[in-house]
């Protein structure tokens, strides 16, 4: 298991097709595969599990990247359905959103500024 605290598990009708598509389109790398029913992909210092089965509702995953524009170009060129082009947000992130072959939504995010939550309408919480 990777050191990630949270590992999303997403269902796809065809695990092999999903793994190939996610790696080719979003630049993930395959860590391991168990037959034709499960795989784990590396995403930066995190991971996502791919399992065989019908998608269970609409899932959204956010992925931090170093270069949102390069990620966007790669995904667009490889056929991802883009539902939100790269844009800057007041909370200090540049993001785009795409839908994969299984209908899952992926938002890719790059930090572009360190902005206090109070500056964009949020509230800081002391932990």
Phi and psi in radians as a Rosetta constraint file:
Dihedral C 1 N 2 CA 2 C 2 CIRCULARHARMONIC -1.253 0.35
Dihedral N 2 CA 2 C 2 N 3 CIRCULARHARMONIC 2.940 0.35
Dihedral C 2 N 3 CA 3 C 3 CIRCULARHARMONIC -1.288 0.35
Dihedral N 3 CA 3 C 3 N 4 CIRCULARHARMONIC -0.048 0.35
Dihedral C 3 N 4 CA 4 C 4 CIRCULARHARMONIC -0.978 0.35
Dihedral N 4 CA 4 C 4 N 5 CIRCULARHARMONIC 2.430 0.35
Dihedral C 4 N 5 CA 5 C 5 CIRCULARHARMONIC -1.329 0.35
Dihedral N 5 CA 5 C 5 N 6 CIRCULARHARMONIC -0.630 0.35
Dihedral C 5 N 6 CA 6 C 6 CIRCULARHARMONIC -2.174 0.35
Dihedral N 6 CA 6 C 6 N 7 CIRCULARHARMONIC 2.307 0.35
Dihedral C 6 N 7 CA 7 C 7 CIRCULARHARMONIC -2.231 0.35
Dihedral N 7 CA 7 C 7 N 8 CIRCULARHARMONIC 1.867 0.35
Dihedral C 7 N 8 CA 8 C 8 CIRCULARHARMONIC -1.118 0.35
Dihedral N 8 CA 8 C 8 N 9 CIRCULARHARMONIC 2.554 0.35
Dihedral C 8 N 9 CA 9 C 9 CIRCULARHARMONIC -2.080 0.35
Dihedral N 9 CA 9 C 9 N 10 CIRCULARHARMONIC 2.070 0.35
Dihedral C 9 N 10 CA 10 C 10 CIRCULARHARMONIC -2.046 0.35
Dihedral N 10 CA 10 C 10 N 11 CIRCULARHARMONIC 2.377 0.35
Dihedral C 10 N 11 CA 11 C 11 CIRCULARHARMONIC -1.656 0.35
Dihedral N 11 CA 11 C 11 N 12 CIRCULARHARMONIC 2.454 0.35
Dihedral C 11 N 12 CA 12 C 12 CIRCULARHARMONIC -2.403 0.35
Dihedral N 12 CA 12 C 12 N 13 CIRCULARHARMONIC 2.607 0.35
Dihedral C 12 N 13 CA 13 C 13 CIRCULARHARMONIC -1.062 0.35
Dihedral N 13 CA 13 C 13 N 14 CIRCULARHARMONIC -0.697 0.35
Dihedral C 13 N 14 CA 14 C 14 CIRCULARHARMONIC -2.254 0.35
Dihedral N 14 CA 14 C 14 N 15 CIRCULARHARMONIC 1.854 0.35
Dihedral C 14 N 15 CA 15 C 15 CIRCULARHARMONIC -1.081 0.35
Dihedral N 15 CA 15 C 15 N 16 CIRCULARHARMONIC -0.808 0.35
Dihedral C 15 N 16 CA 16 C 16 CIRCULARHARMONIC -1.048 0.35
Dihedral N 16 CA 16 C 16 N 17 CIRCULARHARMONIC -0.787 0.35
Dihedral C 16 N 17 CA 17 C 17 CIRCULARHARMONIC -1.107 0.35
Dihedral N 17 CA 17 C 17 N 18 CIRCULARHARMONIC -0.739 0.35
Dihedral C 17 N 18 CA 18 C 18 CIRCULARHARMONIC -1.120 0.35
Dihedral N 18 CA 18 C 18 N 19 CIRCULARHARMONIC -0.788 0.35
Dihedral C 18 N 19 CA 19 C 19 CIRCULARHARMONIC -1.055 0.35
Dihedral N 19 CA 19 C 19 N 20 CIRCULARHARMONIC -0.846 0.35
Dihedral C 19 N 20 CA 20 C 20 CIRCULARHARMONIC -1.044 0.35
Dihedral N 20 CA 20 C 20 N 21 CIRCULARHARMONIC -0.783 0.35
Dihedral C 20 N 21 CA 21 C 21 CIRCULARHARMONIC -1.140 0.35
Dihedral N 21 CA 21 C 21 N 22 CIRCULARHARMONIC -0.838 0.35
Dihedral C 21 N 22 CA 22 C 22 CIRCULARHARMONIC -1.099 0.35
Dihedral N 22 CA 22 C 22 N 23 CIRCULARHARMONIC -0.706 0.35
Dihedral C 22 N 23 CA 23 C 23 CIRCULARHARMONIC -1.196 0.35
Dihedral N 23 CA 23 C 23 N 24 CIRCULARHARMONIC -0.797 0.35
Dihedral C 23 N 24 CA 24 C 24 CIRCULARHARMONIC -1.191 0.35
Dihedral N 24 CA 24 C 24 N 25 CIRCULARHARMONIC -0.751 0.35
Dihedral C 24 N 25 CA 25 C 25 CIRCULARHARMONIC -1.479 0.35
Dihedral N 25 CA 25 C 25 N 26 CIRCULARHARMONIC -0.761 0.35
Dihedral C 25 N 26 CA 26 C 26 CIRCULARHARMONIC -1.817 0.35
Dihedral N 26 CA 26 C 26 N 27 CIRCULARHARMONIC -0.098 0.35
Dihedral C 26 N 27 CA 27 C 27 CIRCULARHARMONIC 1.418 0.35
Dihedral N 27 CA 27 C 27 N 28 CIRCULARHARMONIC 0.304 0.35
Dihedral C 27 N 28 CA 28 C 28 CIRCULARHARMONIC -1.259 0.35
Dihedral N 28 CA 28 C 28 N 29 CIRCULARHARMONIC 2.898 0.35
Dihedral C 28 N 29 CA 29 C 29 CIRCULARHARMONIC -2.201 0.35
Dihedral N 29 CA 29 C 29 N 30 CIRCULARHARMONIC 2.459 0.35
Dihedral C 29 N 30 CA 30 C 30 CIRCULARHARMONIC -1.330 0.35
Dihedral N 30 CA 30 C 30 N 31 CIRCULARHARMONIC 2.249 0.35
Dihedral C 30 N 31 CA 31 C 31 CIRCULARHARMONIC -1.593 0.35
Dihedral N 31 CA 31 C 31 N 32 CIRCULARHARMONIC -0.804 0.35
Dihedral C 31 N 32 CA 32 C 32 CIRCULARHARMONIC -2.851 0.35
Dihedral N 32 CA 32 C 32 N 33 CIRCULARHARMONIC 2.872 0.35
Dihedral C 32 N 33 CA 33 C 33 CIRCULARHARMONIC -2.436 0.35
Dihedral N 33 CA 33 C 33 N 34 CIRCULARHARMONIC 2.451 0.35
Dihedral C 33 N 34 CA 34 C 34 CIRCULARHARMONIC -1.997 0.35
Dihedral N 34 CA 34 C 34 N 35 CIRCULARHARMONIC 1.749 0.35
Dihedral C 34 N 35 CA 35 C 35 CIRCULARHARMONIC 0.970 0.35
Dihedral N 35 CA 35 C 35 N 36 CIRCULARHARMONIC -2.424 0.35
Dihedral C 35 N 36 CA 36 C 36 CIRCULARHARMONIC -1.908 0.35
Dihedral N 36 CA 36 C 36 N 37 CIRCULARHARMONIC 0.320 0.35
Dihedral C 36 N 37 CA 37 C 37 CIRCULARHARMONIC -2.073 0.35
Dihedral N 37 CA 37 C 37 N 38 CIRCULARHARMONIC -0.130 0.35
Dihedral C 37 N 38 CA 38 C 38 CIRCULARHARMONIC -2.820 0.35
Dihedral N 38 CA 38 C 38 N 39 CIRCULARHARMONIC 2.552 0.35
Dihedral C 38 N 39 CA 39 C 39 CIRCULARHARMONIC -2.669 0.35
Dihedral N 39 CA 39 C 39 N 40 CIRCULARHARMONIC 2.825 0.35
Dihedral C 39 N 40 CA 40 C 40 CIRCULARHARMONIC -2.239 0.35
Dihedral N 40 CA 40 C 40 N 41 CIRCULARHARMONIC 2.329 0.35
Dihedral C 40 N 41 CA 41 C 41 CIRCULARHARMONIC -1.994 0.35
Dihedral N 41 CA 41 C 41 N 42 CIRCULARHARMONIC 2.477 0.35
Dihedral C 41 N 42 CA 42 C 42 CIRCULARHARMONIC -1.493 0.35
Dihedral N 42 CA 42 C 42 N 43 CIRCULARHARMONIC 2.380 0.35
Dihedral C 42 N 43 CA 43 C 43 CIRCULARHARMONIC -2.343 0.35
Dihedral N 43 CA 43 C 43 N 44 CIRCULARHARMONIC 1.710 0.35
Dihedral C 43 N 44 CA 44 C 44 CIRCULARHARMONIC 1.032 0.35
Dihedral N 44 CA 44 C 44 N 45 CIRCULARHARMONIC -2.238 0.35
Dihedral C 44 N 45 CA 45 C 45 CIRCULARHARMONIC -1.666 0.35
Dihedral N 45 CA 45 C 45 N 46 CIRCULARHARMONIC 0.230 0.35
Dihedral C 45 N 46 CA 46 C 46 CIRCULARHARMONIC -1.991 0.35
Dihedral N 46 CA 46 C 46 N 47 CIRCULARHARMONIC -2.878 0.35
Dihedral C 46 N 47 CA 47 C 47 CIRCULARHARMONIC -2.712 0.35
Dihedral N 47 CA 47 C 47 N 48 CIRCULARHARMONIC 2.814 0.35
Dihedral C 47 N 48 CA 48 C 48 CIRCULARHARMONIC -2.397 0.35
Dihedral N 48 CA 48 C 48 N 49 CIRCULARHARMONIC 2.414 0.35
Dihedral C 48 N 49 CA 49 C 49 CIRCULARHARMONIC -1.703 0.35
Dihedral N 49 CA 49 C 49 N 50 CIRCULARHARMONIC 2.456 0.35
Dihedral C 49 N 50 CA 50 C 50 CIRCULARHARMONIC -2.021 0.35
Dihedral N 50 CA 50 C 50 N 51 CIRCULARHARMONIC 2.204 0.35
Dihedral C 50 N 51 CA 51 C 51 CIRCULARHARMONIC -2.231 0.35
Dihedral N 51 CA 51 C 51 N 52 CIRCULARHARMONIC 2.700 0.35
Dihedral C 51 N 52 CA 52 C 52 CIRCULARHARMONIC -1.423 0.35
Dihedral N 52 CA 52 C 52 N 53 CIRCULARHARMONIC 2.343 0.35
Dihedral C 52 N 53 CA 53 C 53 CIRCULARHARMONIC 2.636 0.35
Dihedral N 53 CA 53 C 53 N 54 CIRCULARHARMONIC 2.974 0.35
Dihedral C 53 N 54 CA 54 C 54 CIRCULARHARMONIC -1.238 0.35
Dihedral N 54 CA 54 C 54 N 55 CIRCULARHARMONIC 2.437 0.35
Dihedral C 54 N 55 CA 55 C 55 CIRCULARHARMONIC -0.950 0.35
Dihedral N 55 CA 55 C 55 N 56 CIRCULARHARMONIC 2.362 0.35
Dihedral C 55 N 56 CA 56 C 56 CIRCULARHARMONIC -1.712 0.35
Dihedral N 56 CA 56 C 56 N 57 CIRCULARHARMONIC 1.345 0.35
Dihedral C 56 N 57 CA 57 C 57 CIRCULARHARMONIC 1.397 0.35
Dihedral N 57 CA 57 C 57 N 58 CIRCULARHARMONIC -3.078 0.35
Dihedral C 57 N 58 CA 58 C 58 CIRCULARHARMONIC -1.550 0.35
Dihedral N 58 CA 58 C 58 N 59 CIRCULARHARMONIC 2.096 0.35
Dihedral C 58 N 59 CA 59 C 59 CIRCULARHARMONIC -1.914 0.35
Dihedral N 59 CA 59 C 59 N 60 CIRCULARHARMONIC 2.414 0.35
Dihedral C 59 N 60 CA 60 C 60 CIRCULARHARMONIC -2.134 0.35
Dihedral N 60 CA 60 C 60 N 61 CIRCULARHARMONIC 2.310 0.35
Dihedral C 60 N 61 CA 61 C 61 CIRCULARHARMONIC -2.188 0.35
Dihedral N 61 CA 61 C 61 N 62 CIRCULARHARMONIC 2.382 0.35
Dihedral C 61 N 62 CA 62 C 62 CIRCULARHARMONIC -1.854 0.35
Dihedral N 62 CA 62 C 62 N 63 CIRCULARHARMONIC 2.352 0.35
Dihedral C 62 N 63 CA 63 C 63 CIRCULARHARMONIC -2.198 0.35
Dihedral N 63 CA 63 C 63 N 64 CIRCULARHARMONIC 2.210 0.35
Dihedral C 63 N 64 CA 64 C 64 CIRCULARHARMONIC -1.420 0.35
Dihedral N 64 CA 64 C 64 N 65 CIRCULARHARMONIC 2.298 0.35
Dihedral C 64 N 65 CA 65 C 65 CIRCULARHARMONIC -2.255 0.35
Dihedral N 65 CA 65 C 65 N 66 CIRCULARHARMONIC 2.793 0.35
Dihedral C 65 N 66 CA 66 C 66 CIRCULARHARMONIC -1.378 0.35
Dihedral N 66 CA 66 C 66 N 67 CIRCULARHARMONIC -0.550 0.35
Dihedral C 66 N 67 CA 67 C 67 CIRCULARHARMONIC -2.428 0.35
Dihedral N 67 CA 67 C 67 N 68 CIRCULARHARMONIC 1.675 0.35
Dihedral C 67 N 68 CA 68 C 68 CIRCULARHARMONIC -1.090 0.35
Dihedral N 68 CA 68 C 68 N 69 CIRCULARHARMONIC -0.660 0.35
Dihedral C 68 N 69 CA 69 C 69 CIRCULARHARMONIC -1.132 0.35
Dihedral N 69 CA 69 C 69 N 70 CIRCULARHARMONIC -0.744 0.35
Dihedral C 69 N 70 CA 70 C 70 CIRCULARHARMONIC -1.156 0.35
Dihedral N 70 CA 70 C 70 N 71 CIRCULARHARMONIC -0.721 0.35
Dihedral C 70 N 71 CA 71 C 71 CIRCULARHARMONIC -1.073 0.35
Dihedral N 71 CA 71 C 71 N 72 CIRCULARHARMONIC -0.779 0.35
Dihedral C 71 N 72 CA 72 C 72 CIRCULARHARMONIC -1.049 0.35
Dihedral N 72 CA 72 C 72 N 73 CIRCULARHARMONIC -0.840 0.35
Dihedral C 72 N 73 CA 73 C 73 CIRCULARHARMONIC -1.057 0.35
Dihedral N 73 CA 73 C 73 N 74 CIRCULARHARMONIC -0.755 0.35
Dihedral C 73 N 74 CA 74 C 74 CIRCULARHARMONIC -1.070 0.35
Dihedral N 74 CA 74 C 74 N 75 CIRCULARHARMONIC -0.861 0.35
Dihedral C 74 N 75 CA 75 C 75 CIRCULARHARMONIC -1.091 0.35
Dihedral N 75 CA 75 C 75 N 76 CIRCULARHARMONIC -0.778 0.35
Dihedral C 75 N 76 CA 76 C 76 CIRCULARHARMONIC -1.102 0.35
Dihedral N 76 CA 76 C 76 N 77 CIRCULARHARMONIC -0.806 0.35
Dihedral C 76 N 77 CA 77 C 77 CIRCULARHARMONIC -1.108 0.35
Dihedral N 77 CA 77 C 77 N 78 CIRCULARHARMONIC -0.478 0.35
Dihedral C 77 N 78 CA 78 C 78 CIRCULARHARMONIC -1.724 0.35
Dihedral N 78 CA 78 C 78 N 79 CIRCULARHARMONIC 0.193 0.35
Dihedral C 78 N 79 CA 79 C 79 CIRCULARHARMONIC 1.672 0.35
Dihedral N 79 CA 79 C 79 N 80 CIRCULARHARMONIC 0.194 0.35
Dihedral C 79 N 80 CA 80 C 80 CIRCULARHARMONIC -1.146 0.35
Dihedral N 80 CA 80 C 80 N 81 CIRCULARHARMONIC 2.507 0.35
Dihedral C 80 N 81 CA 81 C 81 CIRCULARHARMONIC -1.445 0.35
Dihedral N 81 CA 81 C 81 N 82 CIRCULARHARMONIC 1.879 0.35
Dihedral C 81 N 82 CA 82 C 82 CIRCULARHARMONIC -1.443 0.35
Dihedral N 82 CA 82 C 82 N 83 CIRCULARHARMONIC 2.178 0.35
Dihedral C 82 N 83 CA 83 C 83 CIRCULARHARMONIC -1.964 0.35
Dihedral N 83 CA 83 C 83 N 84 CIRCULARHARMONIC -0.041 0.35
Dihedral C 83 N 84 CA 84 C 84 CIRCULARHARMONIC -2.767 0.35
Dihedral N 84 CA 84 C 84 N 85 CIRCULARHARMONIC 1.933 0.35
Dihedral C 84 N 85 CA 85 C 85 CIRCULARHARMONIC -1.193 0.35
Dihedral N 85 CA 85 C 85 N 86 CIRCULARHARMONIC 2.841 0.35
Dihedral C 85 N 86 CA 86 C 86 CIRCULARHARMONIC -0.943 0.35
Dihedral N 86 CA 86 C 86 N 87 CIRCULARHARMONIC 2.333 0.35
Dihedral C 86 N 87 CA 87 C 87 CIRCULARHARMONIC -2.601 0.35
Dihedral N 87 CA 87 C 87 N 88 CIRCULARHARMONIC 2.620 0.35
Dihedral C 87 N 88 CA 88 C 88 CIRCULARHARMONIC -1.595 0.35
Dihedral N 88 CA 88 C 88 N 89 CIRCULARHARMONIC 2.442 0.35
Dihedral C 88 N 89 CA 89 C 89 CIRCULARHARMONIC -2.078 0.35
Dihedral N 89 CA 89 C 89 N 90 CIRCULARHARMONIC 2.644 0.35
Dihedral C 89 N 90 CA 90 C 90 CIRCULARHARMONIC -1.117 0.35
Dihedral N 90 CA 90 C 90 N 91 CIRCULARHARMONIC -0.274 0.35
Dihedral C 90 N 91 CA 91 C 91 CIRCULARHARMONIC -1.521 0.35
Dihedral N 91 CA 91 C 91 N 92 CIRCULARHARMONIC 0.186 0.35
Dihedral C 91 N 92 CA 92 C 92 CIRCULARHARMONIC 1.591 0.35
Dihedral N 92 CA 92 C 92 N 93 CIRCULARHARMONIC 0.330 0.35
Dihedral C 92 N 93 CA 93 C 93 CIRCULARHARMONIC -2.107 0.35
Dihedral N 93 CA 93 C 93 N 94 CIRCULARHARMONIC 2.574 0.35
Dihedral C 93 N 94 CA 94 C 94 CIRCULARHARMONIC -1.939 0.35
Dihedral N 94 CA 94 C 94 N 95 CIRCULARHARMONIC 2.194 0.35
Dihedral C 94 N 95 CA 95 C 95 CIRCULARHARMONIC -2.434 0.35
Dihedral N 95 CA 95 C 95 N 96 CIRCULARHARMONIC 2.690 0.35
Dihedral C 95 N 96 CA 96 C 96 CIRCULARHARMONIC -2.396 0.35
Dihedral N 96 CA 96 C 96 N 97 CIRCULARHARMONIC 2.805 0.35
Dihedral C 96 N 97 CA 97 C 97 CIRCULARHARMONIC -2.276 0.35
Dihedral N 97 CA 97 C 97 N 98 CIRCULARHARMONIC 2.405 0.35
Dihedral C 97 N 98 CA 98 C 98 CIRCULARHARMONIC -2.381 0.35
Dihedral N 98 CA 98 C 98 N 99 CIRCULARHARMONIC 2.765 0.35
Dihedral C 98 N 99 CA 99 C 99 CIRCULARHARMONIC -1.976 0.35
Dihedral N 99 CA 99 C 99 N 100 CIRCULARHARMONIC 2.360 0.35
Dihedral C 99 N 100 CA 100 C 100 CIRCULARHARMONIC -1.577 0.35
Dihedral N 100 CA 100 C 100 N 101 CIRCULARHARMONIC -3.098 0.35
Dihedral C 100 N 101 CA 101 C 101 CIRCULARHARMONIC -1.151 0.35
Dihedral N 101 CA 101 C 101 N 102 CIRCULARHARMONIC -0.303 0.35
Dihedral C 101 N 102 CA 102 C 102 CIRCULARHARMONIC -1.715 0.35
Dihedral N 102 CA 102 C 102 N 103 CIRCULARHARMONIC 0.042 0.35
Dihedral C 102 N 103 CA 103 C 103 CIRCULARHARMONIC 1.561 0.35
Dihedral N 103 CA 103 C 103 N 104 CIRCULARHARMONIC 0.056 0.35
Dihedral C 103 N 104 CA 104 C 104 CIRCULARHARMONIC -1.365 0.35
Dihedral N 104 CA 104 C 104 N 105 CIRCULARHARMONIC 2.498 0.35
Dihedral C 104 N 105 CA 105 C 105 CIRCULARHARMONIC -1.714 0.35
Dihedral N 105 CA 105 C 105 N 106 CIRCULARHARMONIC 2.347 0.35
Dihedral C 105 N 106 CA 106 C 106 CIRCULARHARMONIC -2.150 0.35
Dihedral N 106 CA 106 C 106 N 107 CIRCULARHARMONIC 2.184 0.35
Dihedral C 106 N 107 CA 107 C 107 CIRCULARHARMONIC -1.901 0.35
Dihedral N 107 CA 107 C 107 N 108 CIRCULARHARMONIC 2.166 0.35
Dihedral C 107 N 108 CA 108 C 108 CIRCULARHARMONIC -1.811 0.35
Dihedral N 108 CA 108 C 108 N 109 CIRCULARHARMONIC 2.289 0.35
Dihedral C 108 N 109 CA 109 C 109 CIRCULARHARMONIC -2.307 0.35
Dihedral N 109 CA 109 C 109 N 110 CIRCULARHARMONIC 2.384 0.35
Dihedral C 109 N 110 CA 110 C 110 CIRCULARHARMONIC -2.167 0.35
Dihedral N 110 CA 110 C 110 N 111 CIRCULARHARMONIC 2.231 0.35
Dihedral C 110 N 111 CA 111 C 111 CIRCULARHARMONIC -1.271 0.35
Dihedral N 111 CA 111 C 111 N 112 CIRCULARHARMONIC 2.251 0.35
Dihedral C 111 N 112 CA 112 C 112 CIRCULARHARMONIC -2.107 0.35
Dihedral N 112 CA 112 C 112 N 113 CIRCULARHARMONIC -0.178 0.35
Dihedral C 112 N 113 CA 113 C 113 CIRCULARHARMONIC -2.797 0.35
Dihedral N 113 CA 113 C 113 N 114 CIRCULARHARMONIC 2.606 0.35
Dihedral C 113 N 114 CA 114 C 114 CIRCULARHARMONIC -1.677 0.35
Dihedral N 114 CA 114 C 114 N 115 CIRCULARHARMONIC 1.771 0.35
Dihedral C 114 N 115 CA 115 C 115 CIRCULARHARMONIC -2.048 0.35
Dihedral N 115 CA 115 C 115 N 116 CIRCULARHARMONIC 2.230 0.35
Dihedral C 115 N 116 CA 116 C 116 CIRCULARHARMONIC -1.146 0.35
Dihedral N 116 CA 116 C 116 N 117 CIRCULARHARMONIC 2.464 0.35
Dihedral C 116 N 117 CA 117 C 117 CIRCULARHARMONIC -0.937 0.35
Dihedral N 117 CA 117 C 117 N 118 CIRCULARHARMONIC -0.599 0.35
Dihedral C 117 N 118 CA 118 C 118 CIRCULARHARMONIC -1.107 0.35
Dihedral N 118 CA 118 C 118 N 119 CIRCULARHARMONIC -0.423 0.35
Dihedral C 118 N 119 CA 119 C 119 CIRCULARHARMONIC -1.301 0.35
Dihedral N 119 CA 119 C 119 N 120 CIRCULARHARMONIC -0.332 0.35
Dihedral C 119 N 120 CA 120 C 120 CIRCULARHARMONIC -2.109 0.35
Dihedral N 120 CA 120 C 120 N 121 CIRCULARHARMONIC 0.204 0.35
Dihedral C 120 N 121 CA 121 C 121 CIRCULARHARMONIC 1.799 0.35
Dihedral N 121 CA 121 C 121 N 122 CIRCULARHARMONIC 0.060 0.35
Dihedral C 121 N 122 CA 122 C 122 CIRCULARHARMONIC -1.643 0.35
Dihedral N 122 CA 122 C 122 N 123 CIRCULARHARMONIC -3.045 0.35
Dihedral C 122 N 123 CA 123 C 123 CIRCULARHARMONIC -2.345 0.35
Dihedral N 123 CA 123 C 123 N 124 CIRCULARHARMONIC 2.277 0.35
Dihedral C 123 N 124 CA 124 C 124 CIRCULARHARMONIC -1.319 0.35
Dihedral N 124 CA 124 C 124 N 125 CIRCULARHARMONIC 2.561 0.35
Dihedral C 124 N 125 CA 125 C 125 CIRCULARHARMONIC -2.154 0.35
Dihedral N 125 CA 125 C 125 N 126 CIRCULARHARMONIC 2.230 0.35
Dihedral C 125 N 126 CA 126 C 126 CIRCULARHARMONIC -1.413 0.35
Dihedral N 126 CA 126 C 126 N 127 CIRCULARHARMONIC 2.231 0.35
